[in-house]
Amino acid sequence: MTDKASTTLVYKIVIKASAQAIWDAITKPEWTDRYAYGGRASYELKAGGKYQHHASAEMKSFGLPDVIIVGEVIESDPPRKLVQTWHPLFSPEMIAEPHSRLTYEIFES
């Protein structure tokens, strides 16, 4: 039995845009097509809601499944905070890994 340690990574990114524009880029399919791996994300923006990231045609041509990342929305407070799980389905090894927790905190300065 192996005991995997929990790791927390924090990234701070400065984007010259409004909180709403950043929220839209994360959660709206027409924006995720442009900025999120080139595939289309879909969210049910409520606690317990479903998150899925769909493969683009190019990704599918490499053998990836229709849905490449899945998760669950834990907290949604538009346009300030989104907490979700994140689980890639790229390979059997990744599928076997536990879900990660991903938190977006959006602040305007």
C-alpha positions as CSV (number, residue, x, y, z in Angstrom):
1,M,0.0,0.0,0.0
2,T,1.4,3.4,-1.0
3,D,0.5,6.6,0.8
4,K,0.5,9.5,-1.7
5,A,1.1,12.9,-0.1
6,S,-1.2,15.7,-1.0
7,T,0.4,18.6,-2.9
8,T,-1.0,22.1,-3.2
9,L,0.2,24.3,-6.1
10,V,-0.7,28.0,-6.2
11,Y,-0.3,30.0,-9.4
12,K,-1.0,33.7,-9.6
13,I,-1.6,35.0,-13.0
14,V,-2.3,38.7,-13.9
15,I,-4.7,39.1,-16.8
16,K,-5.7,42.5,-18.1
17,A,-9.4,41.8,-18.2
18,S,-12.5,42.1,-16.1
19,A,-13.5,39.4,-13.6
20,Q,-16.5,38.6,-15.8
21,A,-14.4,38.3,-19.0
22,I,-12.0,35.8,-17.2
23,W,-15.0,33.9,-15.7
24,D,-16.5,33.6,-19.3
25,A,-13.1,32.4,-20.7
26,I,-13.1,29.6,-18.1
27,T,-16.7,28.6,-18.2
28,K,-18.3,29.4,-21.6
29,P,-17.9,26.8,-24.4
30,E,-17.4,29.4,-27.1
31,W,-14.3,30.7,-25.2
32,T,-13.0,27.4,-24.0
33,D,-12.8,26.3,-27.7
34,R,-10.2,29.1,-28.1
35,Y,-8.3,28.9,-24.8
36,A,-8.7,25.6,-23.1
37,Y,-6.8,22.9,-24.9
38,G,-8.7,23.6,-28.1
39,G,-11.7,21.6,-26.9
40,R,-15.1,22.6,-25.6
41,A,-15.9,22.7,-21.8
42,S,-19.3,22.4,-20.3
43,Y,-20.3,23.3,-16.8
44,E,-23.3,22.9,-14.6
45,L,-22.4,25.9,-12.5
46,K,-23.9,24.8,-9.2
47,A,-22.7,22.7,-6.3
48,G,-22.7,19.1,-7.4
49,G,-22.9,20.1,-11.1
50,K,-21.1,18.3,-13.8
51,Y,-17.9,19.5,-15.6
52,Q,-16.8,17.9,-18.9
53,H,-14.2,18.9,-21.4
54,H,-14.8,17.5,-24.9
55,A,-12.1,16.6,-27.3
56,S,-11.6,18.6,-30.5
57,A,-11.7,16.8,-33.8
58,E,-7.9,16.9,-33.9
59,M,-7.7,15.4,-30.4
60,K,-10.0,12.6,-31.5
61,S,-7.8,11.9,-34.5
62,F,-5.0,11.0,-32.1
63,G,-7.3,8.5,-30.4
64,L,-8.6,10.5,-27.4
65,P,-12.1,9.8,-26.3
66,D,-15.0,12.3,-26.8
67,V,-14.7,13.5,-23.2
68,I,-11.1,14.0,-22.1
69,I,-11.6,15.6,-18.7
70,V,-14.4,15.2,-16.1
71,G,-15.2,16.7,-12.8
72,E,-17.7,18.0,-10.4
73,V,-18.4,21.6,-9.4
74,I,-18.0,22.0,-5.7
75,E,-18.6,25.8,-5.4
76,S,-19.7,28.4,-8.0
77,D,-19.7,32.1,-7.1
78,P,-19.7,34.0,-10.5
79,P,-17.5,35.8,-11.5
80,R,-15.3,35.5,-8.4
81,K,-14.7,31.8,-7.5
82,L,-15.0,28.4,-9.0
83,V,-14.0,25.2,-7.2
84,Q,-14.2,21.9,-9.0
85,T,-12.6,18.5,-9.3
86,W,-10.5,17.8,-12.4
87,H,-9.8,14.3,-13.7
88,P,-8.1,13.7,-17.1
89,L,-9.1,10.6,-19.2
90,F,-6.1,10.8,-21.5
91,S,-4.8,7.3,-20.7
92,P,-5.5,4.3,-18.4
93,E,-2.7,5.5,-16.1
94,M,-4.4,8.9,-15.7
95,I,-7.8,7.4,-15.3
96,A,-6.4,5.4,-12.3
97,E,-5.2,8.5,-10.6
98,P,-7.4,10.3,-8.0
99,H,-9.3,13.5,-9.0
100,S,-7.5,16.8,-8.4
101,R,-9.2,19.8,-6.9
102,L,-9.0,23.0,-8.9
103,T,-9.9,26.5,-7.5
104,Y,-10.1,29.7,-9.5
105,E,-10.2,32.8,-7.4
106,I,-10.7,35.9,-9.6
107,F,-9.8,39.4,-8.2
108,E,-9.9,42.7,-10.0
109,S,-7.2,45.3,-9.0
